[in-house]
Amino acid sequence: MSSTSWADAPTPVLATEQFPRILVGVIAAEPHDRSVLRIFGIPGSAGSDAAHNPSPRPQIALKLYERLIQAVLASGVVYSLRTVRVADDFYIEYVREQRALWLKYQQILGSRLLIQMTEEQAELFEKKARQLRVPEPAEEAEIDTSSLQGEMALLRAKGQRIELPARRLQHYARIKALILAAGGVYTRNGFQFGAAIDVKAVLTRLRGGEKPNPKKARQAFFTPEDLAAETVAWAAEYLGDLAGKRMLEPSAGEGALAEPARAAGAKVLAVENHGPSAQILRDKGFEVVERDFLSLSLADVGLFDGVIANPPFTKDQDITHVIHMWRFLRPGGVLVSLTSPGWRTGRTKAQRNFRAFVDNIGAEVKALPAGAFKASGTNVSVLRLRAVKSVDGAPAGRQAGRKA
């Protein structure tokens, strides 16, 4: 418990609004990992008392990130947090009755109130801690490894990795495919996941026979780098130099289109309603609106010189997105969006109306080569649509407004 009485508690280092980023950083860390801060005081957590006797099992910890480090250093701590052995100097204590996380020194007296959570946030924090403490399966000798699920039980979640066992797996090809689909990237003897992924929860689902595929569930097939550059260049053909231009990427994912636009000098606003992806965009330095794009109005974000997009395709979502994007273009602005080809021959009312819309705005449409999205995990066919909003309100035409 902090030596500071709660009635006189200091101002927290982090505002309550920064809790989502803290939650992303809560992980199950290996006992030998000194680059993260152990979190003690979590109800029901083994080794959570002040004695700090770590077990050989993964422990709940906080992975540091730059904004947190800067805020703590600005508060005047004695030791630096910019070290690979930061755990030798600090740890974190969770005080449940205060709904607070305290940063404490290992060797000297003193602490900083890191963040005070709301009741709902404290519940989310404890829930994630409980999930990270999911018990490991039985010892290998007790596992039937003749089946796919039996071999799944041999895998281990360690930090942000799923580790492969030393023994050869008969069902390795299938196991690898499932883990890759779940968001893992193969590295030596295992699979690495992003910081925002709850790796233990993913492994638990795989062991239970589920087939988690977050990208497919969200239609989050991000634009490959070369295709993203071409798409932004298609917009620049009309707008000319993008320096200073106000650009919008709706349903931005992790900013595949926003990045080359910003690199060309544009001022980019990214709209993304998936919390972990929105945080990745913030960490990359983008201005982010964390909402469903279709819920936004002009009063929320205003007009733009250009809109560049790769919206979700299923259930005609691309059609709905493109029509909504058009509303955010200033006169003379350009829209470039990827779409599915379904609307070209589809017979639904929405598809027929969209064909008329595309013709009315004078859009040019180009089919991309087969396999354009293979690097992103899908072989879906893709079109690229481009249209310029006329200054006088009439269709700009397929070639009007092109810059030299």
GUVO-516750 format. One record per residue (C-alpha): residue number from 1; x, y, z. Coordinates in Angstrom, 2 decimals. Example, Ala and Ser with C-alpha at 12.3 -4.5 7.8 and 13.67 -1.06 7.14 Angstrom:
# residues 2
+-----+---------+---------+---------+
|   i |       u |       v |       w |
+-----+---------+---------+---------+
|   1 |   12.30 |   -4.50 |    7.80 |
|   2 |   13.67 |   -1.06 |    7.14 |
+-----+---------+---------+---------+
//
This chain:
# residues 404
+-----+---------+---------+---------+
|   i |       u |       v |       w |
+-----+---------+---------+---------+
|   1 |    0.00 |    0.00 |    0.00 |
|   2 |    1.24 |    3.46 |   -0.75 |
|   3 |    2.45 |    5.47 |    2.21 |
|   4 |    0.45 |    8.43 |    0.90 |
|   5 |   -3.03 |    8.67 |    2.45 |
|   6 |   -5.74 |    8.41 |   -0.18 |
|   7 |   -7.40 |   11.64 |    0.94 |
|   8 |   -4.18 |   13.48 |    0.05 |
|   9 |   -3.31 |   11.37 |   -2.99 |
|  10 |   -1.32 |   13.21 |   -5.66 |
|  11 |   -2.42 |   13.85 |   -9.22 |
|  12 |   -1.99 |   10.66 |  -11.28 |
|  13 |    0.81 |   10.57 |  -13.82 |
|  14 |   -1.69 |    9.39 |  -16.45 |
|  15 |   -5.21 |   10.66 |  -17.04 |
|  16 |   -8.12 |    8.22 |  -16.86 |
|  17 |   -8.59 |    8.59 |  -20.62 |
|  18 |   -5.24 |    6.87 |  -21.17 |
|  19 |   -6.44 |    3.64 |  -19.53 |
|  20 |   -7.02 |    1.78 |  -22.87 |
|  21 |   -3.31 |    2.05 |  -23.68 |
|  22 |   -2.40 |    0.81 |  -20.20 |
|  23 |   -4.75 |   -2.16 |  -20.64 |
|  24 |   -3.09 |   -3.07 |  -23.95 |
|  25 |    0.26 |   -3.15 |  -22.16 |
|  26 |   -0.85 |   -5.65 |  -19.49 |
|  27 |    0.76 |   -8.98 |  -20.44 |
|  28 |    1.83 |  -12.34 |  -19.07 |
|  29 |    5.63 |  -12.03 |  -18.85 |
|  30 |    8.30 |  -14.61 |  -18.22 |
|  31 |    9.94 |  -14.36 |  -14.76 |
|  32 |   13.37 |  -13.67 |  -16.28 |
|  33 |   12.10 |  -10.74 |  -18.37 |
|  34 |   13.43 |   -7.61 |  -16.63 |
|  35 |   12.25 |   -5.19 |  -19.35 |
|  36 |    8.69 |   -5.10 |  -18.01 |
|  37 |    7.21 |   -4.07 |  -14.65 |
|  38 |    5.64 |   -6.79 |  -12.48 |
|  39 |    2.16 |   -5.95 |  -11.18 |
|  40 |    1.51 |   -7.05 |   -7.59 |
|  41 |   -1.66 |   -6.90 |   -5.52 |
|  42 |   -3.99 |   -8.44 |   -8.10 |
|  43 |   -6.67 |  -10.46 |   -6.24 |
|  44 |   -6.02 |  -14.19 |   -6.40 |
|  45 |   -2.67 |  -13.78 |   -8.14 |
|  46 |    0.07 |  -16.13 |   -7.03 |
|  47 |    3.10 |  -14.24 |   -5.76 |
|  48 |    1.15 |  -10.97 |   -5.59 |
|  49 |    2.25 |  -10.00 |   -2.10 |
|  50 |    5.05 |   -7.59 |   -1.29 |
|  51 |    7.57 |  -10.40 |   -0.84 |
|  52 |    7.96 |  -10.55 |   -4.63 |
|  53 |    8.89 |  -14.21 |   -4.79 |
|  54 |    8.36 |  -14.89 |   -8.49 |
|  55 |    7.16 |  -18.31 |   -9.55 |
|  56 |    8.59 |  -19.98 |  -12.65 |
|  57 |    5.21 |  -19.41 |  -14.35 |
|  58 |    4.42 |  -16.31 |  -16.45 |
|  59 |    3.48 |  -13.32 |  -14.29 |
|  60 |    1.23 |  -10.32 |  -14.85 |
|  61 |    3.27 |   -7.31 |  -15.91 |
|  62 |    3.06 |   -3.97 |  -17.69 |
|  63 |    4.94 |   -3.49 |  -20.93 |
|  64 |    6.31 |    0.05 |  -21.09 |
|  65 |    5.61 |    2.37 |  -24.01 |
|  66 |    7.07 |    5.74 |  -24.94 |
|  67 |    4.26 |    8.03 |  -23.79 |
|  68 |    4.15 |    6.32 |  -20.40 |
|  69 |    7.93 |    6.56 |  -20.01 |
|  70 |    7.89 |   10.27 |  -20.84 |
|  71 |    5.07 |   10.99 |  -18.39 |
|  72 |    6.76 |    9.11 |  -15.54 |
|  73 |   10.14 |   10.73 |  -16.14 |
|  74 |    8.45 |   14.15 |  -16.16 |
|  75 |    7.05 |   13.38 |  -12.69 |
|  76 |   10.59 |   13.34 |  -11.29 |
|  77 |   11.49 |    9.71 |  -10.53 |
|  78 |   14.99 |    8.90 |   -9.29 |
|  79 |   15.86 |    6.16 |  -11.79 |
|  80 |   15.45 |    6.03 |  -15.55 |
|  81 |   12.83 |    3.80 |  -17.17 |
|  82 |   14.85 |    3.61 |  -20.39 |
|  83 |   16.72 |    0.44 |  -19.53 |
|  84 |   16.34 |   -3.21 |  -20.47 |
|  85 |   16.43 |   -4.06 |  -16.73 |
|  86 |   13.84 |   -1.57 |  -15.56 |
|  87 |   12.33 |   -4.23 |  -13.25 |
|  88 |   15.47 |   -4.02 |  -11.10 |
|  89 |   14.41 |   -0.51 |  -10.07 |
|  90 |   10.60 |   -0.44 |  -10.19 |
|  91 |    7.46 |   -2.50 |   -9.80 |
|  92 |    3.72 |   -1.71 |   -9.88 |
|  93 |    1.22 |   -2.29 |   -7.09 |
|  94 |   -2.50 |   -2.53 |   -7.72 |
|  95 |   -4.55 |   -1.13 |   -4.83 |
|  96 |   -8.03 |   -2.49 |   -5.37 |
|  97 |   -9.92 |   -0.30 |   -2.91 |
|  98 |   -8.45 |    2.78 |   -4.61 |
|  99 |   -8.81 |    1.37 |   -8.12 |
| 100 |   -5.27 |    2.59 |   -8.62 |
| 101 |   -1.90 |    1.51 |   -9.97 |
| 102 |    1.14 |    2.78 |   -8.08 |
| 103 |    4.66 |    2.83 |   -9.49 |
| 104 |    7.08 |    1.92 |   -6.67 |
| 105 |   10.83 |    1.71 |   -6.22 |
| 106 |   12.41 |   -1.69 |   -5.56 |
| 107 |   15.24 |   -0.54 |   -3.28 |
| 108 |   14.15 |    2.80 |   -1.75 |
| 109 |   10.95 |    4.29 |   -0.33 |
| 110 |    8.79 |    6.28 |   -2.65 |
| 111 |    6.03 |    5.89 |   -5.21 |
| 112 |    4.05 |    7.62 |   -7.95 |
| 113 |    0.31 |    7.31 |   -8.51 |
| 114 |    0.37 |    6.00 |  -12.06 |
| 115 |   -3.35 |    6.02 |  -12.83 |
| 116 |   -6.65 |    6.01 |  -10.96 |
| 117 |   -9.25 |    3.94 |  -12.76 |
| 118 |  -12.99 |    4.21 |  -12.90 |
| 119 |  -14.98 |    1.29 |  -11.49 |
| 120 |  -15.59 |   -0.06 |  -14.99 |
| 121 |  -11.91 |    0.26 |  -15.89 |
| 122 |  -10.84 |   -1.56 |  -12.74 |
| 123 |  -13.19 |   -4.42 |  -13.64 |
| 124 |  -11.66 |   -4.60 |  -17.14 |
| 125 |   -8.16 |   -4.58 |  -15.64 |
| 126 |   -8.95 |   -7.44 |  -13.24 |
| 127 |  -10.74 |   -9.37 |  -15.98 |
| 128 |   -7.69 |   -9.24 |  -18.25 |
| 129 |   -5.44 |  -10.27 |  -15.37 |
| 130 |   -7.67 |  -13.30 |  -14.74 |
| 131 |   -7.56 |  -14.23 |  -18.43 |
| 132 |   -3.78 |  -14.05 |  -18.44 |
| 133 |   -3.68 |  -16.47 |  -15.52 |
| 134 |   -5.45 |  -19.27 |  -17.45 |
| 135 |   -3.86 |  -22.50 |  -16.14 |
| 136 |   -1.50 |  -24.38 |  -18.41 |
| 137 |   -2.66 |  -27.79 |  -19.65 |
| 138 |   -1.54 |  -31.12 |  -18.27 |
| 139 |    2.05 |  -32.28 |  -18.52 |
| 140 |    3.11 |  -33.67 |  -21.88 |
| 141 |    3.16 |  -37.24 |  -20.55 |
| 142 |   -0.57 |  -36.97 |  -19.81 |
| 143 |   -1.55 |  -35.59 |  -23.23 |
| 144 |   -2.87 |  -37.67 |  -26.11 |
| 145 |   -0.83 |  -36.28 |  -29.02 |
| 146 |   -2.34 |  -38.44 |  -31.73 |
| 147 |   -4.82 |  -35.72 |  -32.70 |
| 148 |   -4.59 |  -32.10 |  -33.79 |
| 149 |   -6.07 |  -30.87 |  -30.50 |
| 150 |   -3.72 |  -33.11 |  -28.57 |
| 151 |   -0.72 |  -31.47 |  -30.23 |
| 152 |   -2.28 |  -28.03 |  -29.70 |
| 153 |   -2.04 |  -28.77 |  -25.98 |
| 154 |    1.76 |  -28.92 |  -26.31 |
| 155 |    1.98 |  -25.27 |  -27.37 |
| 156 |    2.80 |  -22.62 |  -24.77 |
| 157 |    1.96 |  -18.91 |  -24.57 |
| 158 |    5.00 |  -16.93 |  -23.45 |
| 159 |    4.66 |  -13.17 |  -23.48 |
| 160 |    3.54 |  -12.19 |  -26.98 |
| 161 |    4.57 |  -15.54 |  -28.48 |
| 162 |    3.13 |  -19.00 |  -28.95 |
| 163 |    6.08 |  -21.34 |  -28.49 |
| 164 |    6.42 |  -24.67 |  -30.32 |
| 165 |    7.47 |  -27.78 |  -28.39 |
| 166 |   10.86 |  -29.41 |  -28.93 |
| 167 |    9.25 |  -32.56 |  -30.34 |
| 168 |    8.15 |  -32.86 |  -33.97 |
| 169 |    4.44 |  -32.22 |  -34.55 |
| 170 |    2.56 |  -34.55 |  -36.90 |
| 171 |   -0.07 |  -31.86 |  -37.53 |
| 172 |    2.38 |  -28.97 |  -37.83 |
| 173 |    1.14 |  -27.70 |  -41.22 |
| 174 |   -2.42 |  -27.37 |  -39.94 |
| 175 |   -1.31 |  -25.86 |  -36.62 |
| 176 |    0.83 |  -23.30 |  -38.44 |
| 177 |   -2.05 |  -22.33 |  -40.73 |
| 178 |   -4.39 |  -21.82 |  -37.76 |
| 179 |   -1.90 |  -19.69 |  -35.84 |
| 180 |   -1.09 |  -17.55 |  -38.87 |
| 181 |   -4.80 |  -16.98 |  -39.45 |
| 182 |   -5.13 |  -15.96 |  -35.79 |
| 183 |   -2.63 |  -13.17 |  -36.36 |
| 184 |    0.70 |  -14.80 |  -35.55 |
| 185 |    3.91 |  -14.27 |  -37.50 |
| 186 |    6.40 |  -17.14 |  -37.61 |
| 187 |    9.73 |  -16.55 |  -35.92 |
| 188 |   12.27 |  -19.10 |  -34.77 |
| 189 |   10.56 |  -21.92 |  -32.81 |
| 190 |    7.28 |  -20.08 |  -32.47 |
| 191 |    4.89 |  -17.35 |  -33.55 |
| 192 |    4.98 |  -13.67 |  -32.55 |
| 193 |    1.83 |  -11.60 |  -31.95 |
| 194 |    1.34 |   -7.84 |  -31.75 |
| 195 |    1.34 |   -5.99 |  -28.44 |
| 196 |   -2.45 |   -5.54 |  -28.51 |
| 197 |   -3.17 |   -9.28 |  -28.80 |
| 198 |   -4.10 |  -11.41 |  -25.79 |
| 199 |   -1.93 |  -14.40 |  -26.73 |
| 200 |   -3.15 |  -16.64 |  -23.90 |
| 201 |   -6.76 |  -16.10 |  -24.98 |
| 202 |   -5.84 |  -16.93 |  -28.60 |
| 203 |   -4.15 |  -20.16 |  -27.54 |
| 204 |   -7.07 |  -21.11 |  -25.31 |
| 205 |   -9.45 |  -20.71 |  -28.26 |
| 206 |   -7.19 |  -22.77 |  -30.54 |
| 207 |   -6.98 |  -25.55 |  -27.95 |
| 208 |  -10.77 |  -25.49 |  -27.71 |
| 209 |  -11.14 |  -26.15 |  -31.44 |
| 210 |  -11.97 |  -22.60 |  -32.50 |
| 211 |  -10.45 |  -20.97 |  -35.58 |
| 212 |   -9.86 |  -17.33 |  -34.61 |
| 213 |   -9.29 |  -15.11 |  -37.62 |
| 214 |   -9.50 |  -11.48 |  -36.53 |
| 215 |   -8.77 |  -10.07 |  -39.97 |
| 216 |  -11.53 |  -12.13 |  -41.62 |
| 217 |  -13.97 |  -11.32 |  -38.82 |
| 218 |  -13.35 |   -7.59 |  -39.24 |
| 219 |  -12.69 |   -7.75 |  -43.00 |
| 220 |   -9.32 |   -6.29 |  -42.02 |
| 221 |   -7.31 |   -7.26 |  -45.07 |
| 222 |   -4.87 |   -4.35 |  -45.02 |
| 223 |   -3.64 |   -2.86 |  -48.27 |
| 224 |   -0.21 |   -4.26 |  -49.29 |
| 225 |    2.53 |   -1.63 |  -49.24 |
| 226 |    3.11 |   -1.39 |  -53.02 |
| 227 |   -0.62 |   -1.25 |  -53.74 |
| 228 |   -1.10 |    1.43 |  -51.07 |
| 229 |    1.57 |    3.59 |  -52.70 |
| 230 |   -0.10 |    3.18 |  -56.12 |
| 231 |   -3.50 |    4.08 |  -54.65 |
| 232 |   -2.18 |    7.28 |  -53.08 |
| 233 |   -0.38 |    8.11 |  -56.33 |
| 234 |   -3.70 |    7.74 |  -58.17 |
| 235 |   -5.10 |   10.50 |  -55.95 |
| 236 |   -2.01 |   12.66 |  -56.47 |
| 237 |   -2.50 |   12.54 |  -60.27 |
| 238 |   -5.50 |   14.82 |  -59.73 |
| 239 |   -4.45 |   16.77 |  -56.64 |
| 240 |   -0.84 |   17.35 |  -57.64 |
| 241 |    1.56 |   17.89 |  -54.75 |
| 242 |   -0.06 |   16.42 |  -51.62 |
| 243 |    1.92 |   18.66 |  -49.27 |
| 244 |   -0.55 |   20.40 |  -46.96 |
| 245 |   -3.56 |   18.65 |  -48.48 |
| 246 |   -6.19 |   17.43 |  -46.02 |
| 247 |   -6.72 |   13.69 |  -46.56 |
| 248 |   -9.09 |   11.16 |  -44.97 |
| 249 |   -8.64 |    7.42 |  -44.58 |
| 250 |  -11.92 |    5.91 |  -43.31 |
| 251 |  -11.91 |    2.45 |  -41.69 |
| 252 |   -8.15 |    2.94 |  -41.64 |
| 253 |   -7.02 |   -0.26 |  -39.93 |
| 254 |   -3.37 |    0.37 |  -39.11 |
| 255 |   -2.93 |    3.15 |  -41.67 |
| 256 |   -1.67 |    1.32 |  -44.77 |
| 257 |   -2.93 |    4.17 |  -47.00 |
| 258 |   -2.46 |    6.94 |  -44.47 |
| 259 |    1.29 |    6.30 |  -44.22 |
| 260 |    2.25 |    6.95 |  -47.87 |
| 261 |   -0.13 |    9.93 |  -47.94 |
| 262 |    1.58 |   11.42 |  -44.89 |
| 263 |    4.99 |   10.64 |  -46.37 |
| 264 |    3.96 |   12.75 |  -49.38 |
| 265 |    3.21 |   15.68 |  -47.07 |
| 266 |   -0.56 |   15.32 |  -46.62 |
| 267 |   -2.32 |   16.05 |  -43.33 |
| 268 |   -4.15 |   12.77 |  -42.72 |
| 269 |   -7.13 |   12.05 |  -40.47 |
| 270 |   -7.64 |    8.34 |  -39.77 |
| 271 |  -11.03 |    6.97 |  -38.72 |
| 272 |  -11.00 |    3.55 |  -37.05 |
| 273 |  -13.45 |    1.96 |  -34.60 |
| 274 |  -11.29 |   -1.05 |  -33.61 |
| 275 |   -9.61 |   -0.03 |  -30.37 |
| 276 |   -6.23 |   -1.82 |  -30.75 |
| 277 |   -5.86 |   -0.61 |  -34.36 |
| 278 |   -6.83 |    2.94 |  -33.33 |
| 279 |   -4.11 |    2.86 |  -30.68 |
| 280 |   -1.55 |    1.66 |  -33.22 |
| 281 |   -2.50 |    4.64 |  -35.39 |
| 282 |   -2.03 |    7.01 |  -32.45 |
| 283 |    1.34 |    5.46 |  -31.67 |
| 284 |    2.31 |    6.16 |  -35.29 |
| 285 |    1.44 |    9.81 |  -34.72 |
| 286 |   -1.82 |   10.05 |  -36.67 |
| 287 |   -4.82 |   12.15 |  -35.71 |
| 288 |   -7.47 |    9.49 |  -35.03 |
| 289 |  -11.24 |    9.51 |  -34.68 |
| 290 |  -12.14 |    6.25 |  -32.92 |
| 291 |  -15.65 |    5.75 |  -34.29 |
| 292 |  -17.57 |    3.86 |  -36.94 |
| 293 |  -16.99 |    5.89 |  -40.10 |
| 294 |  -20.62 |    5.55 |  -41.16 |
| 295 |  -21.69 |    7.33 |  -37.97 |
| 296 |  -19.68 |   10.48 |  -38.80 |
| 297 |  -21.11 |   13.67 |  -40.26 |
| 298 |  -19.55 |   16.77 |  -41.81 |
| 299 |  -20.04 |   18.52 |  -38.48 |
| 300 |  -17.70 |   15.96 |  -36.90 |
| 301 |  -14.71 |   16.14 |  -39.24 |
| 302 |  -15.37 |   18.64 |  -42.05 |
| 303 |  -14.37 |   18.46 |  -45.73 |
| 304 |  -11.24 |   16.98 |  -47.29 |
| 305 |   -9.12 |   17.45 |  -50.39 |
| 306 |   -8.91 |   13.71 |  -50.82 |
| 307 |  -10.33 |   10.44 |  -49.50 |
| 308 |   -8.27 |    7.25 |  -49.84 |
| 309 |   -9.86 |    4.02 |  -48.70 |
| 310 |   -9.93 |    0.25 |  -48.53 |
| 311 |  -13.33 |   -0.38 |  -46.89 |
| 312 |  -14.72 |   -3.78 |  -45.81 |
| 313 |  -16.24 |   -5.65 |  -48.76 |
| 314 |  -18.81 |   -8.08 |  -47.32 |
| 315 |  -22.55 |   -7.46 |  -47.51 |
| 316 |  -22.07 |   -4.44 |  -49.79 |
| 317 |  -20.24 |   -2.53 |  -47.04 |
| 318 |  -17.89 |   -1.08 |  -49.67 |
| 319 |  -20.88 |    0.41 |  -51.53 |
| 320 |  -22.20 |    2.06 |  -48.38 |
| 321 |  -18.76 |    3.38 |  -47.44 |
| 322 |  -17.99 |    4.89 |  -50.86 |
| 323 |  -21.30 |    6.76 |  -51.01 |
| 324 |  -20.67 |    8.10 |  -47.50 |
| 325 |  -17.08 |    9.07 |  -48.41 |
| 326 |  -18.33 |   11.23 |  -51.26 |
| 327 |  -20.07 |   13.51 |  -48.76 |
| 328 |  -16.74 |   14.47 |  -47.18 |
| 329 |  -15.06 |   15.73 |  -50.36 |
| 330 |  -14.71 |   19.44 |  -51.00 |
| 331 |  -15.47 |   20.62 |  -54.56 |
| 332 |  -12.43 |   19.70 |  -56.64 |
| 333 |  -11.47 |   16.93 |  -54.23 |
| 334 |  -10.67 |   13.37 |  -55.32 |
| 335 |  -11.92 |   10.04 |  -54.01 |
| 336 |   -9.89 |    6.87 |  -54.55 |
| 337 |  -11.28 |    3.68 |  -53.07 |
| 338 |  -10.80 |   -0.04 |  -53.47 |
| 339 |  -14.00 |   -2.04 |  -53.86 |
| 340 |  -15.16 |   -5.55 |  -54.64 |
| 341 |  -16.30 |   -6.19 |  -58.23 |
| 342 |  -19.67 |   -7.52 |  -57.08 |
| 343 |  -21.57 |   -4.29 |  -57.66 |
| 344 |  -20.75 |   -4.31 |  -61.38 |
| 345 |  -22.97 |   -7.32 |  -62.14 |
| 346 |  -25.02 |   -7.71 |  -58.95 |
| 347 |  -28.81 |   -7.53 |  -59.07 |
| 348 |  -29.64 |   -6.14 |  -55.63 |
| 349 |  -31.19 |   -2.70 |  -55.39 |
| 350 |  -28.09 |   -1.39 |  -53.61 |
| 351 |  -25.82 |   -2.69 |  -56.38 |
| 352 |  -28.00 |   -1.26 |  -59.16 |
| 353 |  -28.14 |    2.10 |  -57.40 |
| 354 |  -24.39 |    2.10 |  -56.91 |
| 355 |  -23.79 |    1.50 |  -60.63 |
| 356 |  -25.90 |    4.59 |  -61.31 |
| 357 |  -24.01 |    6.52 |  -58.63 |
| 358 |  -20.63 |    5.60 |  -60.13 |
| 359 |  -21.81 |    6.69 |  -63.58 |
| 360 |  -23.29 |    9.93 |  -62.24 |
| 361 |  -20.07 |   11.05 |  -60.52 |
| 362 |  -18.02 |   10.21 |  -63.60 |
| 363 |  -15.83 |    7.69 |  -61.83 |
| 364 |  -13.17 |    5.68 |  -63.59 |
| 365 |  -12.83 |    2.07 |  -62.48 |
| 366 |   -9.85 |   -0.23 |  -62.92 |
| 367 |   -9.58 |   -3.92 |  -62.10 |
| 368 |   -6.44 |   -4.78 |  -60.13 |
| 369 |   -4.31 |   -7.80 |  -61.10 |
| 370 |   -5.31 |  -11.18 |  -59.68 |
| 371 |   -3.65 |  -11.87 |  -56.35 |
| 372 |   -3.21 |   -8.19 |  -55.50 |
| 373 |   -4.09 |   -8.91 |  -51.86 |
| 374 |   -2.35 |  -12.28 |  -51.55 |
| 375 |    0.23 |  -10.79 |  -49.19 |
| 376 |   -2.62 |   -9.78 |  -46.86 |
| 377 |   -4.09 |  -13.28 |  -46.70 |
| 378 |   -6.86 |  -13.18 |  -49.29 |
| 379 |   -7.22 |  -13.77 |  -53.03 |
| 380 |  -10.34 |  -11.63 |  -53.38 |
| 381 |  -10.80 |   -9.75 |  -56.66 |
| 382 |  -10.45 |   -5.98 |  -56.28 |
| 383 |  -11.40 |   -2.87 |  -58.24 |
| 384 |   -9.97 |    0.62 |  -57.79 |
| 385 |  -12.36 |    3.53 |  -58.25 |
| 386 |  -11.44 |    7.18 |  -58.71 |
| 387 |  -13.70 |   10.22 |  -59.02 |
| 388 |  -13.34 |   14.00 |  -58.73 |
| 389 |  -16.08 |   16.14 |  -57.20 |
| 390 |  -16.90 |   18.95 |  -59.58 |
| 391 |  -16.70 |   22.54 |  -58.41 |
| 392 |  -20.09 |   23.40 |  -59.96 |
| 393 |  -21.85 |   20.25 |  -58.74 |
| 394 |  -21.98 |   18.48 |  -62.10 |
| 395 |  -20.04 |   15.24 |  -62.66 |
| 396 |  -16.37 |   16.06 |  -63.20 |
| 397 |  -15.92 |   13.38 |  -65.81 |
| 398 |  -13.37 |   10.65 |  -65.99 |
| 399 |  -10.52 |   12.88 |  -67.11 |
| 400 |  -11.51 |   16.33 |  -65.86 |
| 401 |   -9.37 |   18.06 |  -63.34 |
| 402 |   -6.21 |   16.04 |  -63.97 |
| 403 |   -3.09 |   17.90 |  -62.87 |
| 404 |   -0.11 |   18.19 |  -65.18 |
+-----+---------+---------+---------+
//
